[in-house]
Amino acid sequence: SRSLQSKKRIAYLGPEGSYSHQAAYKSFRFDSILIPKPSIDSVINEVISGRVDLGIVPVENSTEGMINQTLDLMASSRLYVYREIMLPIVHHLLSKVDLSSITHLFSHPQAIAQCRDWINSNLPKAKVVEMASTSEAAMAAARHASGAAIASEYSAELYGLNILASKINDNPDNITRFWVISRHMAKTKGKAKTSIILTLENVPGALYRAIGTFARQEINLTKIESRPSKKNPWEYLFFIDIEGNLDEDDNVRMAMEDVKTCTKDIKILGSYPEGGMLT
């Protein structure tokens, strides 16, 4: 129908019930078709191929840091950041059996890390099994005779599990940042964040000179993260977030021109609105 044709197709890390699904649903449910994919790289491949308009991938957690797989895939693809989403993360222990009967605990590696103290105190003997997403973990727990999952309240509803323990995050202020990714660089108006990837020459002072270009233009760096380039040994990529809008701010444009003179390569992921917190 005409209404279906006008809706955006958006891929997210599934299955249904994952935190990526919650970010997608809360942000795009009224005007989009949401399509679950089994892994971060399959989300990115769907966007690259044009089978979907946008993808939603986790990029950073407030307690566990950057999602390296997302950074590496964005560095090697020709995709851009369309916007960011901030989602509070609340983990629960889900199962069909009682706590004393649990032998296997399923969850995503980030969720496991975010609940490490709780697991050690309450399920020290359970075998921990890493899954591609928290919702896939909930599905596994539903199938397992003595299994449990760390996942969302929504996953408990979807997969017929009981909530044995609520809010088991070691840090209650747990937020995951998601990138909405696109094949096209979007223009944005007003206050924005800009993300770039730098490759530097392996010489003394290279990072200092690159960062200095932003300081001279009085631009605030809100994030800097290094990753191996996977092209040459000991060559690193630097993922940098800055405050400013490449489309509107002259000092950001001037800094980008200056940084090109002291870097081996620069990839601009785009300027996009700073993400408001979803509830």
C-alpha positions as CSV (number, residue, x, y, z in Angstrom):
1,S,0.0,0.0,0.0
2,R,1.0,3.6,-0.4
3,S,1.4,4.0,3.4
4,L,3.7,1.0,3.6
5,Q,5.8,2.3,0.7
6,S,6.3,5.7,2.4
7,K,7.5,4.2,5.6
8,K,11.3,3.9,6.3
9,R,12.8,0.4,6.7
10,I,15.0,0.3,9.8
11,A,17.2,-2.6,10.8
12,Y,18.1,-3.2,14.4
13,L,20.0,-5.8,16.5
14,G,17.3,-8.3,17.3
15,P,15.4,-10.4,18.1
16,E,12.4,-8.5,19.2
17,G,12.7,-7.4,22.8
18,S,16.4,-6.4,22.7
19,Y,17.5,-3.0,23.9
20,S,18.2,-2.0,20.3
21,H,14.6,-2.9,19.5
22,Q,13.5,-0.7,22.4
23,A,15.6,2.2,21.0
24,A,14.1,1.6,17.5
25,Y,10.5,1.3,18.7
26,K,10.6,4.4,21.0
27,S,12.2,6.5,18.2
28,F,10.6,5.3,15.0
29,R,7.5,3.2,15.7
30,F,5.0,5.6,14.1
31,D,6.6,6.0,10.6
32,S,8.8,3.0,10.1
33,I,9.0,-0.8,9.5
34,L,11.3,-2.3,12.1
35,I,13.4,-5.3,10.9
36,P,15.4,-7.4,13.4
37,K,18.8,-8.7,12.4
38,P,20.9,-11.3,14.2
39,S,24.2,-9.3,14.6
40,I,25.6,-5.8,14.4
41,D,27.5,-6.6,11.2
42,S,24.2,-7.9,9.6
43,V,22.5,-4.6,10.5
44,I,25.4,-2.6,8.9
45,N,25.3,-4.9,5.8
46,E,21.6,-4.3,5.4
47,V,22.2,-0.5,5.3
48,I,25.2,-0.8,2.9
49,S,23.2,-3.0,0.5
50,G,20.2,-0.5,0.5
51,R,17.8,-3.2,1.7
52,V,16.9,-0.8,4.6
53,D,17.0,3.0,4.9
54,L,18.6,3.1,8.3
55,G,20.2,0.9,10.9
56,I,20.4,1.1,14.7
57,V,23.5,-0.1,16.4
58,P,24.9,0.2,20.0
59,V,28.1,2.3,20.1
60,E,28.8,3.0,23.8
61,N,27.7,2.1,27.3
62,S,28.2,4.4,30.2
63,T,29.7,1.8,32.4
64,E,31.5,-0.6,30.0
65,G,32.7,1.8,27.3
66,M,32.7,1.7,23.5
67,I,31.3,-1.2,21.5
68,N,34.4,-2.2,19.5
69,Q,32.6,-4.2,16.9
70,T,30.5,-1.2,15.9
71,L,33.6,1.1,15.8
72,D,35.5,-1.3,13.6
73,L,32.6,-1.9,11.2
74,M,31.9,1.9,10.9
75,A,35.6,2.5,10.1
76,S,35.6,0.0,7.3
77,S,32.2,1.0,5.7
78,R,31.1,4.1,3.9
79,L,28.3,4.9,6.3
80,Y,27.4,8.0,8.3
81,V,25.7,8.8,11.6
82,Y,22.2,10.1,11.1
83,R,21.4,10.7,14.8
84,E,22.1,9.3,18.2
85,I,19.8,7.8,20.8
86,M,20.4,7.5,24.5
87,L,18.5,4.7,26.3
88,P,18.6,3.9,30.0
89,I,19.4,0.2,30.5
90,V,17.6,-1.7,33.3
91,H,18.6,-5.4,33.5
92,H,16.4,-8.1,35.1
93,L,17.0,-11.8,35.8
94,L,14.4,-13.8,33.8
95,S,13.6,-17.5,34.0
96,K,10.9,-20.2,34.2
97,V,12.5,-21.8,37.2
98,D,13.4,-20.5,40.7
99,L,16.8,-19.0,41.5
100,S,18.1,-22.1,43.2
101,S,17.5,-24.3,40.1
102,I,19.4,-22.1,37.6
103,T,22.4,-23.8,36.1
104,H,22.9,-21.7,32.9
105,L,22.9,-17.9,32.6
106,F,22.5,-16.4,29.1
107,S,23.1,-12.8,28.1
108,H,25.0,-10.4,25.9
109,P,28.6,-9.9,27.0
110,Q,27.9,-6.2,27.8
111,A,24.9,-7.1,30.0
112,I,27.0,-9.8,31.8
113,A,29.8,-7.3,32.5
114,Q,27.2,-4.7,33.7
115,C,25.8,-7.3,36.2
116,R,29.1,-9.0,37.2
117,D,28.9,-8.3,41.0
118,W,25.3,-9.4,41.1
119,I,26.1,-12.6,39.3
120,N,29.0,-13.4,41.5
121,S,26.9,-12.9,44.7
122,N,23.7,-14.6,43.5
123,L,24.6,-17.2,40.8
124,P,28.3,-18.0,41.4
125,K,28.0,-21.5,40.1
126,A,25.9,-20.9,37.0
127,K,27.6,-21.4,33.6
128,V,27.6,-18.1,31.9
129,V,26.8,-18.3,28.2
130,E,27.4,-15.3,25.9
131,M,24.7,-14.5,23.3
132,A,24.5,-12.0,20.4
133,S,21.7,-10.0,22.1
134,T,19.8,-10.0,25.4
135,S,16.6,-10.9,23.6
136,E,18.3,-13.9,22.1
137,A,19.4,-14.8,25.6
138,A,15.7,-14.6,26.8
139,M,14.7,-17.0,24.0
140,A,17.5,-19.4,25.0
141,A,16.4,-19.3,28.7
142,A,12.8,-20.0,27.6
143,R,14.0,-23.2,25.8
144,H,16.4,-24.4,28.6
145,A,15.1,-26.5,31.4
146,S,17.2,-24.7,34.1
147,G,18.3,-21.6,32.2
148,A,17.9,-17.9,33.0
149,A,18.7,-14.7,31.1
150,I,19.7,-11.2,31.9
151,A,17.4,-9.1,29.7
152,S,14.7,-6.5,29.7
153,E,11.2,-6.5,31.2
154,Y,9.8,-6.5,27.7
155,S,11.7,-9.7,26.9
156,A,10.1,-11.4,29.9
157,E,6.6,-10.5,28.5
158,L,7.5,-11.6,24.9
159,Y,9.1,-15.0,25.8
160,G,6.9,-16.0,28.8
161,L,9.5,-15.7,31.5
162,N,9.2,-14.6,35.1
163,I,11.2,-11.8,36.6
164,L,13.1,-13.3,39.5
165,A,15.2,-10.2,40.3
166,S,14.7,-6.6,39.1
167,K,17.2,-3.9,38.4
168,I,20.3,-6.1,38.9
169,N,22.8,-3.6,37.2
170,D,25.8,-3.1,39.3
171,N,25.6,0.6,38.4
172,P,22.0,2.0,38.5
173,D,23.0,4.9,36.1
174,N,23.4,2.6,33.1
175,I,22.9,4.2,29.7
176,T,23.6,2.9,26.2
177,R,24.2,5.2,23.3
178,F,23.0,4.0,19.9
179,W,23.9,5.4,16.4
180,V,21.3,5.6,13.7
181,I,23.4,4.9,10.6
182,S,22.7,5.8,7.0
183,R,24.3,5.6,3.5
184,H,23.9,9.4,3.2
185,M,25.4,12.2,5.3
186,A,22.5,14.1,6.7
187,K,22.5,17.9,7.2
188,T,21.4,19.1,10.6
189,K,20.5,22.4,12.1
190,G,21.4,24.0,15.4
191,K,23.4,22.4,18.2
192,A,25.0,19.2,17.1
193,K,27.8,16.7,17.7
194,T,30.3,15.7,15.0
195,S,32.0,12.3,14.8
196,I,35.2,11.7,12.9
197,I,37.8,9.0,12.5
198,L,41.5,9.9,12.2
199,T,44.5,7.9,11.0
200,L,47.7,9.4,12.2
201,E,51.3,9.0,11.0
202,N,53.4,6.9,13.5
203,V,55.6,9.8,14.5
204,P,56.1,11.7,17.8
205,G,53.5,14.4,18.5
206,A,51.1,13.3,15.8
207,L,48.1,13.0,18.1
208,Y,49.1,16.3,19.9
209,R,49.2,18.2,16.6
210,A,45.8,16.7,15.5
211,I,44.1,17.6,18.8
212,G,45.7,21.0,18.8
213,T,43.7,22.0,15.7
214,F,40.5,21.7,17.7
215,A,41.9,23.5,20.7
216,R,42.9,26.5,18.5
217,Q,39.4,26.8,17.2
218,E,38.0,26.5,20.8
219,I,36.2,23.2,20.1
220,N,35.4,20.8,22.9
221,L,36.3,17.2,22.4
222,T,33.8,15.0,24.2
223,K,35.2,11.6,23.2
224,I,38.5,10.1,21.9
225,E,38.9,6.4,21.5
226,S,41.7,4.4,19.8
227,R,41.3,1.2,17.8
228,P,43.9,-0.9,15.8
229,S,43.5,0.1,12.1
230,K,43.8,-3.6,11.0
231,K,45.7,-2.4,8.0
232,N,49.3,-2.1,9.3
233,P,50.8,-3.3,12.5
234,W,50.8,-0.7,15.3
235,E,48.7,1.7,13.3
236,Y,45.7,3.1,15.1
237,L,42.5,4.8,14.3
238,F,41.2,7.6,16.6
239,F,37.4,8.0,17.0
240,I,36.7,11.5,18.0
241,D,33.4,13.3,19.0
242,I,33.4,17.1,19.1
243,E,30.8,19.7,20.0
244,G,29.8,21.6,16.9
245,N,28.0,21.4,13.6
246,L,30.0,20.9,10.4
247,D,27.1,22.4,8.4
248,E,26.8,25.6,10.3
249,D,29.9,26.3,12.4
250,D,32.8,28.0,10.7
251,N,35.3,27.0,13.4
252,V,34.4,23.3,12.9
253,R,34.9,23.6,9.2
254,M,38.2,25.4,9.7
255,A,39.4,22.7,12.2
256,M,38.5,20.0,9.7
257,E,40.6,21.7,7.0
258,D,43.5,22.1,9.5
259,V,43.4,18.5,10.8
260,K,43.7,17.2,7.2
261,T,47.2,18.7,7.1
262,C,48.5,16.6,10.0
263,T,46.8,13.3,9.6
264,K,47.2,10.3,7.3
265,D,43.5,10.0,6.7
266,I,40.2,11.5,8.0
267,K,36.7,10.1,7.7
268,I,33.8,12.3,8.7
269,L,30.9,10.3,10.1
270,G,28.7,13.3,10.1
271,S,27.1,16.0,12.3
272,Y,23.9,15.0,14.1
273,P,21.7,16.2,16.9
274,E,22.8,15.3,20.4
275,G,20.6,12.5,21.6
276,G,18.0,13.2,24.2
277,M,17.3,10.5,26.8
278,L,14.5,8.1,26.0
279,T,12.2,7.0,28.8
